[in-house]
Amino acid sequence: MSTNQILRGLWIAFLLVALWPIAAVQAQQKNAQYPCGLGFVQQTPLLHKAAWAQPNVPTFRQLADAGHAAVQLTFVGHATFEILSPAGVRVVTDYNDFYRASKLPHIATMNIQRGNHSSYSVDPSVKHVLRGWDTGTGIPRHHVTLEDVRVYNVPTNILGGGGLITNDSSIFVIDTAGVCIAHMGHLRHVLDDERLARMGRIDVLLMPVDRQVTQSLDEILYNVERINPRLILPMHYYSPEMVQNFVAALGGRYPVKELTSSRLAVTRASLPQKTEIWLIKPVTGFLGFGGDL
C-alpha cells in the first residue's frame, strides 16, 4: 500500500469520526421535543427546571435563522393569525369557519372546540390539523415539524387551575426563523412552572385581552411578567373599544404602539428589547358576536 493510499485512508477515517456526532445530532434533532429557544440565553430560569432541558439536546434551527429572513404575521380576526415562515410554510391559528385567511395553511391549529376557534370543515390538502382538546384519545400532545417551522402545544384549562373543565384547550407555540411565537388560546388561569417551562422562551405573545371569558387583568399581568415576551399582540376582543379599554387598564405599564396595518414582519433582531404592546388591525373586522361561541 502506497503512502498516498495510507494517507487517504486516514483522512477518510478522520472525516467519519468528525462527522458522526453531527449526523447523530441531526437524527436526534428530527424527533426531539423541547421548548422553543432552548440553547439560547433564556428569559426565564424555569427552562432549566425542565427534565428534558439538557445541554446535549439540540436546538431546532434552520438556515433561515441567520437573522435576515423575517416571519410574516397577519391578524386575520378575533383569535386567528396567519404566520408565514421564510421558507413559505403557512400556519393559521384557531382555524375556523368565520375568520379565514386568503390562502389555505399547511398547518392549522385550533385551541378549543368553539365556533370561532375551530372547524370540522378543513380542506384535505391542509397537511397538519392540530386540535388542542381531547378528541377521544386523551390529552393532546402535538409536535410537528415542516420545513423551517416547528409547532407544539401546551394543554391548558378553561375554568382556572382547579376548575372542572381541564385540559380542554391548548397554547400553541410556533418556532421559526429563530422567533418563538405563542398563541395563548382560550387561557383562563395563571400558568404554573411546568407549563411555562414547556412553552420555552417566547418572543411574540398572541394574548387574549377580552377579560370576559378568558384571563382577568391580574392573570394577564402575572402571566406576561413570567413569560417576559418582547412583543405582545392583543387578540380575542370584539370591538376596537374593548382593546382600547384593555390598554387603558394597563395604566402605562408597557409601551403601546398602534399600527395601521394588519400585517407585520419580524425577526428577533427587529423585536423590542423590552416588552411592548403593538395593536394591529384585523383583516376581517368584527362580525358582531355578542359573546364567545
C-alpha positions as CSV (number, residue, x, y, z in Angstrom):
1,M,0.0,0.0,0.0
2,S,1.4,3.4,-1.0
3,T,1.9,6.3,1.3
4,N,-0.9,8.2,-0.6
5,Q,-3.3,5.4,0.0
6,I,-2.5,5.3,3.7
7,L,-2.9,9.0,4.0
8,R,-6.2,8.8,2.1
9,G,-7.5,6.1,4.4
10,L,-6.5,8.0,7.5
11,W,-8.3,11.2,6.1
12,I,-11.5,9.2,5.4
13,A,-11.4,7.7,8.9
14,F,-10.9,11.2,10.4
15,L,-13.9,12.5,8.5
16,L,-16.1,9.7,9.6
17,V,-15.2,10.3,13.3
18,A,-15.6,14.0,12.9
19,L,-19.0,13.9,11.1
20,W,-20.6,11.1,13.2
21,P,-21.6,13.4,16.0
22,I,-23.2,15.8,13.5
23,A,-25.2,13.0,12.0
24,A,-26.2,11.8,15.4
25,V,-27.4,15.3,16.5
26,Q,-29.4,15.7,13.2
27,A,-31.1,12.4,13.8
28,Q,-31.9,13.3,17.4
29,Q,-33.0,16.8,16.4
30,K,-35.6,15.4,13.9
31,N,-37.7,13.9,16.7
32,A,-36.6,15.9,19.7
33,Q,-39.4,17.6,21.8
34,Y,-38.0,20.5,23.7
35,P,-39.1,24.1,24.4
36,C,-38.7,26.9,21.9
37,G,-35.4,28.9,22.3
38,L,-33.5,26.1,24.1
39,G,-29.8,26.6,23.7
40,F,-30.0,30.4,23.6
41,V,-29.8,32.9,26.5
42,Q,-33.1,32.3,28.3
43,Q,-35.5,34.9,29.5
44,T,-36.7,32.7,32.3
45,P,-34.8,30.3,34.6
46,L,-37.8,27.9,34.5
47,L,-36.5,26.3,31.4
48,H,-33.6,24.8,33.3
49,K,-36.0,23.0,35.6
50,A,-37.4,21.0,32.7
51,A,-36.4,17.4,32.8
52,W,-35.6,17.4,29.1
53,A,-33.7,20.7,29.0
54,Q,-30.3,19.1,29.0
55,P,-27.1,20.7,27.4
56,N,-26.8,17.9,24.8
57,V,-30.4,18.3,23.5
58,P,-30.1,20.1,20.1
59,T,-32.0,23.2,19.3
60,F,-34.4,23.3,16.3
61,R,-32.7,25.7,13.9
62,Q,-32.7,26.1,10.1
63,L,-30.6,28.1,7.7
64,A,-33.3,30.8,7.7
65,D,-32.4,31.6,11.3
66,A,-29.4,33.7,10.1
67,G,-31.3,36.8,11.1
68,H,-32.0,38.2,7.7
69,A,-35.3,36.4,6.8
70,A,-38.4,37.7,8.5
71,V,-41.5,35.9,9.8
72,Q,-44.7,37.5,8.4
73,L,-47.7,37.8,10.8
74,T,-51.2,38.7,9.6
75,F,-54.1,39.3,12.1
76,V,-57.0,37.7,10.2
77,G,-59.5,38.4,13.0
78,H,-60.6,37.5,16.6
79,A,-58.0,34.8,17.5
80,T,-56.9,33.9,14.0
81,F,-53.4,34.8,12.8
82,E,-51.6,33.7,9.6
83,I,-47.9,33.1,10.2
84,L,-45.7,32.7,7.2
85,S,-42.2,31.4,7.6
86,P,-39.2,32.4,5.5
87,A,-39.5,29.1,3.6
88,G,-43.1,29.7,2.8
89,V,-44.8,27.4,5.4
90,R,-48.1,28.9,6.4
91,V,-49.6,28.4,9.9
92,V,-53.1,29.6,10.7
93,T,-54.1,29.7,14.4
94,D,-57.6,29.0,15.5
95,Y,-58.6,27.9,12.0
96,N,-62.4,28.3,11.9
97,D,-65.4,28.9,9.5
98,F,-65.8,32.6,10.3
99,Y,-62.3,34.1,10.0
100,R,-60.4,32.6,7.1
101,A,-57.0,33.6,5.7
102,S,-56.8,34.2,2.0
103,K,-54.8,31.0,1.4
104,L,-55.0,27.6,2.9
105,P,-52.5,26.8,5.6
106,H,-50.0,24.0,5.7
107,I,-50.6,23.7,9.4
108,A,-53.9,24.6,11.1
109,T,-54.1,24.9,14.9
110,M,-57.4,25.1,16.9
111,N,-57.1,25.8,20.6
112,I,-60.6,25.0,21.7
113,Q,-63.8,23.4,20.3
114,R,-65.8,26.5,19.8
115,G,-67.4,28.1,16.7
116,N,-65.0,30.9,16.0
117,H,-61.9,29.0,17.2
118,S,-62.2,25.6,15.4
119,S,-63.7,23.9,12.4
120,Y,-64.5,20.4,11.2
121,S,-64.7,21.7,7.6
122,V,-61.0,21.6,6.8
123,D,-59.7,21.2,3.3
124,P,-58.0,17.8,3.0
125,S,-54.9,19.5,1.5
126,V,-54.1,21.0,4.9
127,K,-51.1,18.8,5.9
128,H,-51.4,19.1,9.7
129,V,-54.6,19.8,11.6
130,L,-53.9,20.2,15.3
131,R,-56.8,20.3,17.7
132,G,-56.0,21.5,21.2
133,W,-58.6,19.5,23.1
134,D,-59.3,15.8,23.9
135,T,-61.0,14.4,20.8
136,G,-61.4,11.0,22.4
137,T,-57.8,9.8,22.6
138,G,-56.7,11.7,25.7
139,I,-54.8,14.9,26.3
140,P,-53.4,16.1,23.0
141,R,-49.6,16.2,22.7
142,H,-48.8,17.7,19.3
143,H,-45.3,18.2,17.9
144,V,-44.9,18.6,14.2
145,T,-42.0,19.9,12.0
146,L,-42.4,21.1,8.4
147,E,-39.5,22.7,6.5
148,D,-38.4,25.6,8.8
149,V,-41.4,25.5,11.2
150,R,-42.0,23.6,14.4
151,V,-45.4,23.7,16.2
152,Y,-46.2,22.1,19.5
153,N,-49.0,22.6,22.1
154,V,-49.2,23.0,25.8
155,P,-52.5,21.8,27.3
156,T,-54.4,24.3,29.5
157,N,-57.6,24.5,31.4
158,I,-60.8,26.5,30.9
159,L,-62.1,27.2,34.4
160,G,-58.9,28.1,36.3
161,G,-56.1,25.9,37.6
162,G,-58.5,23.8,39.7
163,G,-61.6,24.1,37.5
164,L,-63.9,21.4,36.5
165,I,-63.1,21.5,32.8
166,T,-59.4,20.7,32.4
167,N,-57.1,20.1,29.5
168,D,-59.8,21.3,27.1
169,S,-57.7,23.9,25.3
170,S,-54.1,24.5,24.3
171,I,-51.5,27.1,23.9
172,F,-49.7,26.6,20.6
173,V,-46.1,27.6,20.1
174,I,-44.7,28.3,16.6
175,D,-40.9,28.1,16.3
176,T,-39.5,29.5,13.1
177,A,-36.5,31.6,11.9
178,G,-35.3,32.0,15.5
179,V,-38.6,33.6,16.6
180,C,-40.8,31.9,19.2
181,I,-44.5,32.8,18.9
182,A,-47.1,31.6,21.4
183,H,-50.8,31.7,20.7
184,M,-52.3,31.7,24.2
185,G,-55.6,30.3,23.0
186,H,-58.6,30.5,25.4
187,L,-56.4,30.6,28.5
188,R,-58.3,31.5,31.7
189,H,-55.8,30.9,34.5
190,V,-52.3,31.7,35.6
191,L,-49.6,29.4,34.3
192,D,-47.7,27.1,36.6
193,D,-44.0,26.3,36.4
194,E,-44.5,23.2,34.3
195,R,-46.5,24.9,31.6
196,L,-44.1,27.9,31.5
197,A,-41.1,25.5,31.1
198,R,-42.9,23.6,28.3
199,M,-43.6,26.8,26.4
200,G,-39.9,27.9,26.4
201,R,-38.6,31.3,25.6
202,I,-41.4,33.4,24.0
203,D,-40.6,36.4,21.8
204,V,-44.1,37.2,20.4
205,L,-47.2,36.6,22.6
206,L,-50.6,36.5,21.0
207,M,-52.7,37.3,24.0
208,P,-56.5,37.2,24.6
209,V,-57.5,40.5,26.2
210,D,-61.3,40.4,26.4
211,R,-61.2,39.8,30.2
212,Q,-64.6,38.3,30.0
213,V,-64.3,34.7,29.0
214,T,-60.5,34.4,29.3
215,Q,-58.0,35.8,31.8
216,S,-58.6,38.7,34.1
217,L,-56.3,41.7,34.0
218,D,-54.4,40.4,37.1
219,E,-54.0,37.0,35.5
220,I,-52.8,38.6,32.2
221,L,-50.2,40.7,34.1
222,Y,-49.0,37.7,36.1
223,N,-48.5,35.6,33.0
224,V,-46.9,38.3,31.0
225,E,-44.4,39.1,33.8
226,R,-43.4,35.4,34.0
227,I,-43.2,34.8,30.2
228,N,-41.4,38.1,29.6
229,P,-42.1,38.4,25.9
230,R,-40.6,41.1,23.7
231,L,-43.8,41.8,21.9
232,I,-47.5,41.3,22.7
233,L,-50.2,41.3,20.0
234,P,-53.6,41.6,21.6
235,M,-56.4,39.3,20.2
236,H,-59.7,37.8,21.2
237,Y,-61.7,41.0,21.5
238,Y,-65.0,42.1,19.9
239,S,-64.6,45.8,19.2
240,P,-62.0,48.5,19.0
241,E,-63.3,49.9,22.2
242,M,-62.6,46.6,24.1
243,V,-58.9,46.6,23.2
244,Q,-58.6,50.3,24.0
245,N,-60.2,49.6,27.4
246,F,-57.6,46.9,27.9
247,V,-54.8,49.3,27.1
248,A,-56.2,51.9,29.4
249,A,-56.5,49.4,32.3
250,L,-52.7,48.7,31.9
251,G,-52.1,52.3,33.1
252,G,-48.9,52.7,31.0
253,R,-47.3,49.5,32.4
254,Y,-45.9,48.7,28.9
255,P,-45.3,50.9,25.8
256,V,-48.1,50.7,23.3
257,K,-47.9,51.3,19.6
258,E,-50.9,51.4,17.3
259,L,-50.2,50.2,13.8
260,T,-52.4,51.0,10.8
261,S,-51.7,47.6,9.1
262,S,-53.0,44.1,9.7
263,R,-49.6,42.7,8.8
264,L,-46.1,42.9,10.1
265,A,-42.7,41.3,9.5
266,V,-40.5,40.4,12.5
267,T,-37.0,39.0,13.1
268,R,-35.5,38.5,16.6
269,A,-33.2,41.4,15.8
270,S,-36.2,43.7,15.0
271,L,-38.2,43.0,18.1
272,P,-38.1,45.5,21.0
273,Q,-35.6,44.6,23.7
274,K,-38.2,45.0,26.5
275,T,-41.9,44.1,26.4
276,E,-44.1,46.3,24.2
277,I,-47.7,46.0,23.0
278,W,-48.4,46.6,19.3
279,L,-52.0,46.9,18.1
280,I,-52.6,45.6,14.6
281,K,-56.0,45.8,12.9
282,P,-57.9,42.6,12.0
283,V,-58.3,42.0,8.3
284,T,-61.9,40.8,8.5
285,G,-63.0,43.5,11.0
286,F,-65.6,42.5,13.6
287,L,-68.5,40.1,13.0
288,G,-70.6,41.5,15.8
289,F,-70.6,38.5,18.2
290,G,-72.1,39.4,21.5
291,G,-70.1,36.7,23.2
292,D,-67.7,34.0,22.5
293,L,-69.1,31.0,20.6
